Amino acid sequence: MLTKAEPIIAALPYTEVGKCVLNADGTLFRGDAVSLRNAMASGSVRFHAGRIRGALPPLVG
């Protein structure tokens, strides 16, 4: 698993460290390193810093 992750991590820009990698539609990016490079070159990938308490609604009981 780590062997597969290393090229993907190496392809990420340093300015986006710690951010979630998303497709243009907001879904989680699940591609390999080549797909990531292509997506970044075409502008179809976004980086999201997240927020406190996440994105899910609170449970009310």
N, C-alpha and C positions, 0 to 999 in steps of 0.2 A: 504494500500500500504506500509506504513512504517512497519507494523507488518510482512509483507512478506519479506521486505528488511533486517531487523535486523539479521536473521540467515545467510544470504548471506554475509553481511558486516563482521560479526563475523568470518566467514570462511576465509576471505582474509588475507594474510600475511601482517604484519605491514610494511615490507620493500617495499611493492608495493603500498603504500597509494598514491592516486592521479592519478594512472595509469588506463588506459582503459583495461578491461579484454577481451581478444580475444581467439577464437578457434585457433587451429594450422594452419588452412587455412586463417587466418586473418580476419574472420568475427566476429562480435560482439557476445560474449558469452551471451546466454539468458536462461541458466539453473537455477535450484533452488540450494539451499545450498548443498544438497546431490550430485547433478551432478557436482557442482563446486569442492567439495572435491575429488570426483572420478577423475575428469579431471586433477586436480593438482597432484594427486598421480600417474597418468599415464603419466604425462608430456605433455598432449595434450591441455594445456592452456598457453597463453602467456600474458605478461603485456606490454603495450605500453605507454610510457610517452607523446606521442604526439609531436607536434612541432608548432612553431609560424606560423600563417596563415593556419593551418590545412593541410589536405591532398588533398583538392579539387583544381583543376586547377583554375587560375584566369580568370575572364570573360574579354574578349577583345571585345570592341564594336566599 
